[in-house]
Amino acid sequence: MALHRFHWRPHEFLEMDRKEKAFVIASIQLELKKEKEEHDRIKSKIRG
């Protein structure tokens, strides 16, 4: 997801140090959570 979204090549992610990778992964998880909440909110509006 992030590799595609940020136009990163896999080697760019692999070259990051452990803390950078952890930050990227945590950021992705937060973004996915927000997207899921938004999806669920819209879905519940449609259902009534």
N, C-alpha and C positions, 0 to 999 in steps of 0.2 A: 504494500500500500504506500508507505512513505517513499520507498525507492522510486516508485512510479510518479507519485504526486510531486516530489521535489526534484525529479529528473536526475536522480543519483544512479550511478552504476554500482553493481554489487561490490566491487572492489573498494569503492569509496566508503561504504558502510563498514566493510571488513577492516579497513585501515584505521578506523576510529578506536580510541582507547576505550576501556571498559566503562568508564563514567559517561562518556559521550553516547555510547550504545545504550546504556541504561536510561539516559535522558530521552533519547529518541524513542525507545520502546515505551516508556511511561507516557510520553506525549501522544503516541499513537493510540495507546489504550484509553487515554482521556478523550481523545477525539472520537474514537469509536463509541464510547459511552454516550457522548453528547449526541452523536448521530442516531444512535439507537433510541434515546429518549425522545428526540424530535420525531423520529419515525413512529414511535408508539403514540405520541401526542396526536399526530395527524391521523393515524389509524383510528384512534378512539373518537376523534371528531367526526370522521366519516361514518362510523357505526352509530353515532348518535349518543 
